[in-house]
Amino acid sequence: MPSRTILSKCWSVAFVALFLVVSSNLSVLAQGDLMVFPKRLVFEDTRGTKELNLANIGNDTARYNISFVQYRMNEDGSFTEITIPDEGQNFSDKFLRYYPRSIILAPRESQVVKVQLTKISELKPGEYRSHIYFRAIPNMKPLGDEEINKDTTAVSVRLIPVFGITIPAIIRIGQNTSKVSLSELNFAMVNDTVPTFKIAFNRIGNMSVYGDLNVVHISPSGKKTDVGQANGISIYTPNAVRRFTLNLRRDMKVDYRSGKLHATFSAPSDTRKEVYGEADLDLK
């Protein structure tokens, strides 16, 4: 689940902002004291309104502002914030509206945020993606309540953590032509203790792909053992490649010096069963 930290510093106050981009295997996303469900929105037709459920799991009342941000996915799965779409990328924010635009949640309180399609007639075949950003607004002390620094020659710096969550909001119009193949399979024993598996997902077509990776060790005698799994892997448009590293289970019954590893990338378990791609790596 990728994140980044921005530090903005001035003479009296410094803020730390933490942004979380969703690509984890959690069905409920949590950061700070905020929980969001579901972890992604996908509109696959031109009708309807979808709902996001937000819950404050903390002990203090919290306020959150809601907005859109735009991201480029890098080959390693990390994200870079952008303002202009890359070639072959379309933003979805101008075709979506949401309400309310800010919420205040008491401890253990929840609320629904509705997201609705707009300007449907302007949508052309293809995929559109933006990210909905829920930003916590810190509680600031009134000026009269702030502590007075008796040393007037010192610089006072106060760090205030500001947590945020982003989830992808995707619109898909027309037939999905995307396909995925697996390549660049590699196995290594890191520090002689951690079995590590690397793989590249190669996407072609007009839409993003989202699925689960499963790795099975097959011994020379044919015995199969599940040794690794990673759910919720995305390859967003317009990316053609995503590279991924997975630490495999250390099982005394599995000999990683022989046999082979069989990798399967398939649709998430909560959708229809579909295998996107398979590949084998012979171990020596």
Secondary structure, DSSP 4 states (H G I P E B T S, - for coil): --EEEEEEE-SS-EEEEEEEB--SS-SSEEETTEEEESS-EEE-SS--EEEEEEEE-SSS-EEEEEEEE-EEEPTTS-EEE-SSPPTT----GGGEEEE-SEEEE-TT-EEEEEEEE--GGG--SEEEEEEEEEEEEP-PPPGGGSPP-S-TTSPP--EEEEEEEEEEEEEEES----EEEEEEEEEEEETTTEEEEEEEEEEESSS-EEEEEEEEEE-TT--EEEEEEEEEEEE-TT-SEEEEEEEPP--TT--TTSSEEEEEEE--TTS---EEEEEEEE--
